[in-house]
Amino acid sequence: MTERRAILSGSAFEEQIGYARAVVDGDRVHVSGTTGFDYATMTISDDVVEQAEQCLRNIGAALAEAGCAFADVVRVRYLLPDRADFEPCWPVLRRYFGEVRPAATMLVCGLADPRMKIEIEVDARRAAVRHPRDLG
């Protein structure tokens, strides 16, 4: 049977809306659209680059809990209300994904809260999934 497990970050939005930060489904990891909120304090910077950094810290924590890392990311989606905010984030995005080179899409769209300037969603594939039958 394929493993399916929800990963929660503690974001109030997960409870209010009814979703998980990430879902592990066998060797696939699907990380929900993640914004620049610091979930410990539920605060968000006004700066899009700082928001991008926090998005990626939040995503990194979900990936780690799922047993993988940025090197395992195969797809990334960037969602921004203002296309002019995308280019200032490129150095941050390149730091995380420059060696990985996942398939990527950038969309201009409205986000759930006007304070949000960027949302990032990733899909990853865990390199090795061990099934109980393989452990002994």
C-alpha positions as YAML, in Angstrom:
chain: A
units: angstrom
residues:
- id: 1
  name: MET
  ca: [0.00, 0.00, 0.00]
- id: 2
  name: THR
  ca: [1.31, 3.46, -0.90]
- id: 3
  name: GLU
  ca: [2.14, 5.75, 1.99]
- id: 4
  name: ARG
  ca: [-0.04, 8.86, 2.20]
- id: 5
  name: ARG
  ca: [0.70, 11.28, 4.99]
- id: 6
  name: ALA
  ca: [-0.23, 14.90, 5.67]
- id: 7
  name: ILE
  ca: [2.38, 17.33, 6.98]
- id: 8
  name: LEU
  ca: [1.10, 20.29, 8.99]
- id: 9
  name: SER
  ca: [3.13, 23.43, 9.65]
- id: 10
  name: GLY
  ca: [1.00, 24.93, 12.39]
- id: 11
  name: SER
  ca: [-0.31, 27.71, 10.15]
- id: 12
  name: ALA
  ca: [-3.72, 28.92, 11.27]
- id: 13
  name: PHE
  ca: [-4.77, 28.84, 7.60]
- id: 14
  name: GLU
  ca: [-4.41, 25.04, 7.45]
- id: 15
  name: GLU
  ca: [-7.03, 24.61, 10.16]
- id: 16
  name: GLN
  ca: [-9.31, 27.42, 8.96]
- id: 17
  name: ILE
  ca: [-9.36, 26.31, 5.31]
- id: 18
  name: GLY
  ca: [-8.80, 22.56, 5.72]
- id: 19
  name: TYR
  ca: [-5.57, 21.65, 3.96]
- id: 20
  name: ALA
  ca: [-2.06, 20.39, 4.74]
- id: 21
  name: ARG
  ca: [1.23, 22.17, 4.15]
- id: 22
  name: ALA
  ca: [2.34, 19.09, 2.25]
- id: 23
  name: VAL
  ca: [1.16, 15.62, 1.35]
- id: 24
  name: VAL
  ca: [3.51, 12.67, 0.99]
- id: 25
  name: ASP
  ca: [2.08, 10.19, -1.49]
- id: 26
  name: GLY
  ca: [4.52, 7.33, -1.95]
- id: 27
  name: ASP
  ca: [7.67, 8.82, -3.45]
- id: 28
  name: ARG
  ca: [5.90, 12.08, -4.36]
- id: 29
  name: VAL
  ca: [5.74, 15.13, -2.12]
- id: 30
  name: HIS
  ca: [3.28, 17.91, -2.93]
- id: 31
  name: VAL
  ca: [3.86, 21.14, -1.01]
- id: 32
  name: SER
  ca: [0.89, 23.51, -0.97]
- id: 33
  name: GLY
  ca: [1.18, 27.09, -2.08]
- id: 34
  name: THR
  ca: [3.31, 28.62, 0.67]
- id: 35
  name: THR
  ca: [3.50, 32.30, 1.49]
- id: 36
  name: GLY
  ca: [5.95, 34.41, 3.43]
- id: 37
  name: PHE
  ca: [4.23, 34.13, 6.79]
- id: 38
  name: ASP
  ca: [6.43, 33.17, 9.71]
- id: 39
  name: TYR
  ca: [4.11, 30.55, 11.18]
- id: 40
  name: ALA
  ca: [5.60, 30.83, 14.67]
- id: 41
  name: THR
  ca: [4.52, 34.46, 14.94]
- id: 42
  name: MET
  ca: [1.95, 34.65, 12.08]
- id: 43
  name: THR
  ca: [3.70, 37.78, 10.85]
- id: 44
  name: ILE
  ca: [4.73, 38.67, 7.29]
- id: 45
  name: SER
  ca: [7.29, 41.14, 5.97]
- id: 46
  name: ASP
  ca: [6.29, 43.98, 3.65]
- id: 47
  name: ASP
  ca: [9.30, 43.16, 1.42]
- id: 48
  name: VAL
  ca: [8.74, 40.66, -1.43]
- id: 49
  name: VAL
  ca: [12.33, 39.35, -1.29]
- id: 50
  name: GLU
  ca: [12.03, 38.69, 2.46]
- id: 51
  name: GLN
  ca: [8.71, 36.99, 1.79]
- id: 52
  name: ALA
  ca: [10.34, 34.77, -0.84]
- id: 53
  name: GLU
  ca: [13.06, 33.81, 1.66]
- id: 54
  name: GLN
  ca: [10.43, 32.92, 4.28]
- id: 55
  name: CYS
  ca: [8.38, 30.97, 1.71]
- id: 56
  name: LEU
  ca: [11.43, 28.86, 0.97]
- id: 57
  name: ARG
  ca: [12.26, 28.35, 4.66]
- id: 58
  name: ASN
  ca: [8.67, 27.14, 5.18]
- id: 59
  name: ILE
  ca: [8.90, 24.87, 2.14]
- id: 60
  name: GLY
  ca: [12.30, 23.56, 3.27]
- id: 61
  name: ALA
  ca: [10.83, 22.57, 6.64]
- id: 62
  name: ALA
  ca: [7.97, 20.68, 4.94]
- id: 63
  name: LEU
  ca: [10.37, 18.94, 2.55]
- id: 64
  name: ALA
  ca: [12.63, 17.90, 5.44]
- id: 65
  name: GLU
  ca: [9.69, 16.46, 7.36]
- id: 66
  name: ALA
  ca: [8.75, 14.53, 4.21]
- id: 67
  name: GLY
  ca: [12.27, 13.07, 4.00]
- id: 68
  name: CYS
  ca: [13.57, 15.09, 1.08]
- id: 69
  name: ALA
  ca: [15.22, 18.39, 0.23]
- id: 70
  name: PHE
  ca: [15.30, 21.12, -2.41]
- id: 71
  name: ALA
  ca: [17.51, 18.84, -4.53]
- id: 72
  name: ASP
  ca: [14.45, 16.57, -4.91]
- id: 73
  name: VAL
  ca: [12.15, 19.31, -6.27]
- id: 74
  name: VAL
  ca: [10.94, 18.55, -9.81]
- id: 75
  name: ARG
  ca: [8.34, 21.33, -10.23]
- id: 76
  name: VAL
  ca: [7.94, 24.84, -8.83]
- id: 77
  name: ARG
  ca: [5.16, 27.37, -9.32]
- id: 78
  name: TYR
  ca: [5.48, 31.04, -8.43]
- id: 79
  name: LEU
  ca: [2.32, 33.07, -7.91]
- id: 80
  name: LEU
  ca: [2.52, 36.84, -7.60]
- id: 81
  name: PRO
  ca: [-0.08, 39.63, -7.69]
- id: 82
  name: ASP
  ca: [2.47, 42.01, -9.30]
- id: 83
  name: ARG
  ca: [4.75, 40.73, -12.08]
- id: 84
  name: ALA
  ca: [7.25, 43.51, -11.26]
- id: 85
  name: ASP
  ca: [7.95, 41.77, -7.92]
- id: 86
  name: PHE
  ca: [9.23, 38.59, -9.60]
- id: 87
  name: GLU
  ca: [12.63, 39.73, -10.87]
- id: 88
  name: PRO
  ca: [13.81, 41.10, -7.49]
- id: 89
  name: CYS
  ca: [13.28, 37.55, -6.12]
- id: 90
  name: TRP
  ca: [15.43, 35.85, -8.78]
- id: 91
  name: PRO
  ca: [18.68, 35.81, -6.73]
- id: 92
  name: VAL
  ca: [16.87, 34.09, -3.83]
- id: 93
  name: LEU
  ca: [15.18, 31.60, -6.15]
- id: 94
  name: ARG
  ca: [18.45, 30.87, -7.95]
- id: 95
  name: ARG
  ca: [20.14, 30.13, -4.58]
- id: 96
  name: TYR
  ca: [17.59, 27.40, -3.86]
- id: 97
  name: PHE
  ca: [16.92, 26.08, -7.37]
- id: 98
  name: GLY
  ca: [19.89, 27.09, -9.55]
- id: 99
  name: GLU
  ca: [21.57, 23.67, -9.35]
- id: 100
  name: VAL
  ca: [18.30, 21.71, -9.22]
- id: 101
  name: ARG
  ca: [16.67, 23.24, -12.30]
- id: 102
  name: PRO
  ca: [13.08, 22.10, -11.70]
- id: 103
  name: ALA
  ca: [10.35, 22.77, -14.24]
- id: 104
  name: ALA
  ca: [8.93, 26.18, -13.33]
- id: 105
  name: THR
  ca: [5.95, 28.42, -13.97]
- id: 106
  name: MET
  ca: [5.24, 31.99, -12.86]
- id: 107
  name: LEU
  ca: [1.65, 33.19, -12.73]
- id: 108
  name: VAL
  ca: [0.27, 36.64, -12.00]
- id: 109
  name: CYS
  ca: [-2.85, 36.31, -9.89]
- id: 110
  name: GLY
  ca: [-4.56, 37.56, -6.76]
- id: 111
  name: LEU
  ca: [-3.57, 35.98, -3.44]
- id: 112
  name: ALA
  ca: [-5.73, 35.33, -0.38]
- id: 113
  name: ASP
  ca: [-4.41, 38.23, 1.70]
- id: 114
  name: PRO
  ca: [-3.33, 41.64, 0.37]
- id: 115
  name: ARG
  ca: [-0.14, 41.46, 2.49]
- id: 116
  name: MET
  ca: [1.01, 38.42, 0.47]
- id: 117
  name: LYS
  ca: [3.33, 39.36, -2.40]
- id: 118
  name: ILE
  ca: [4.49, 35.88, -3.45]
- id: 119
  name: GLU
  ca: [3.32, 32.30, -3.02]
- id: 120
  name: ILE
  ca: [5.44, 29.29, -3.97]
- id: 121
  name: GLU
  ca: [4.31, 25.72, -4.54]
- id: 122
  name: VAL
  ca: [6.60, 22.75, -5.19]
- id: 123
  name: ASP
  ca: [6.40, 19.08, -6.08]
- id: 124
  name: ALA
  ca: [9.28, 16.79, -5.20]
- id: 125
  name: ARG
  ca: [10.18, 13.16, -5.68]
- id: 126
  name: ARG
  ca: [11.91, 11.38, -2.84]
- id: 127
  name: ALA
  ca: [15.01, 9.59, -4.05]
- id: 128
  name: ALA
  ca: [14.36, 6.36, -2.16]
- id: 129
  name: VAL
  ca: [11.19, 5.26, -0.46]
- id: 130
  name: ARG
  ca: [11.62, 2.25, 1.78]
- id: 131
  name: HIS
  ca: [8.62, 0.04, 2.22]
- id: 132
  name: PRO
  ca: [8.30, -2.07, 5.38]
- id: 133
  name: ARG
  ca: [8.78, -5.22, 3.29]
- id: 134
  name: ASP
  ca: [12.18, -3.85, 2.15]
- id: 135
  name: LEU
  ca: [13.51, -3.23, 5.67]
- id: 136
  name: GLY
  ca: [14.07, -6.76, 6.77]
...
